[in-house]
Amino acid sequence: MADKLAAAAAQFRRNAGGDQTGLRLPDERAWRKAHRSGSRGGLMSASTESVAFKSGERERAADAFGMWVFIGSEAMLFGAIFLIFFVARLSYGAAFAEASRHLSLMLGTINTAVLITSSFAMALAHFFTSGSRWRAAGWSLAATAALGVVFLIIKGTEYAMEFHQGIAPVLGAPFTYRGADPVHAAFFFSLYFAMTALHGLHLFCGIVVVCGTLALWWRTEASSRARRVQAVGLYWHFVDIVWVFLFPVLYLTNR
């Protein structure tokens, strides 16, 4: 056993006659200094959360680029649905215009105001984060998520009204629309439910991400908070912009 220990020690001992150096470990003072700086990886730079990046700026740029790529793919998805709607609108304009009048313009307008306000709250979160006002930024994120929940509640109420009126040709519900051209009116309502439900799903995902960010708010490094608010903010504003296009297309047709 003594021989084995001596052999192991020799492997870590500096070779006095050569140019190789033995294994060197950081001393306690260096480790504590790095730990106080907020770094999770011991001696890793405090401005980065991943060892893949040498600076916080590159990490933030990579986060933003990844989010823009994701938003681009989602924009193509919604763009395809909008294209289908516009082609159908050109073909069955009268039926679509009459069917649109059965939607609740009041609830749609309220929801538009709610989402625009939520975007303002998200912008405030980014503003407070840039100034290291973390508590105010956290409250702004909470307001953003709360307004998103309000939107979904209002939208759910509107859905319930439409099912009750018999203008929801989805999930096997009876369709009792009494206007002209009920076949193409059903097509309008099918597109309406598909587009708004897809938007609602994206909004729900945004709420979950914002709540997750808040849950880890005080356990996350300052630089990571700023990056996450930036990435989540890009996604949230995208979802709001989609609704800004959905509202006039669906609710304001020939009104």
Stockholm file with secondary structure:
# STOCKHOLM 1.0

chainA/1-255         MADKLAAAAAQFRRNAGGDQTGLRLPDERAWRKAHRSGSRGGLMSASTESVAFKSGERERAADAFGMWVFIGSEAMLFGAIFLIFFVARLSYGAAFAEASRHLSLMLGTINTAVLITSSFAMALAHFFTSGSRWRAAGWSLAATAALGVVFLIIKGTEYAMEFHQGIAPVLGAPFTYRGADPVHAAFFFSLYFAMTALHGLHLFCGIVVVCGTLALWWRTEASSRARRVQAVGLYWHFVDIVWVFLFPVLYLTNR
#=GR chainA/1-255 SS CHHHHHHHHHHHSCCTTSSCCCCCCCCHHHHHHHHHTTCSSSSSCTTCSSTTCSSHHHHHHHHHHHHHHHHHHHHHHHHHHHHHHHHHHHHSHHHHHHHHTTSCHHHHHHHHHHHHHHHHHHHHHHHHHHTTCHHHHHHHHHHHHHHHHHHHHHHHHHHHHHHHHTCCCSTTCCCCCCSSCHHHHHHHHHHHHHHHHHHHHHHHHHHHHHHHHHHTGGGSCHHHHHHHHHHHHHHHHHHHHHHHHHHHHHHCTTC
#=GC SS_cons         CHHHHHHHHHHHSCCTTSSCCCCCCCCHHHHHHHHHTTCSSSSSCTTCSSTTCSSHHHHHHHHHHHHHHHHHHHHHHHHHHHHHHHHHHHHSHHHHHHHHTTSCHHHHHHHHHHHHHHHHHHHHHHHHHHTTCHHHHHHHHHHHHHHHHHHHHHHHHHHHHHHHHTCCCSTTCCCCCCSSCHHHHHHHHHHHHHHHHHHHHHHHHHHHHHHHHHHTGGGSCHHHHHHHHHHHHHHHHHHHHHHHHHHHHHHCTTC
//
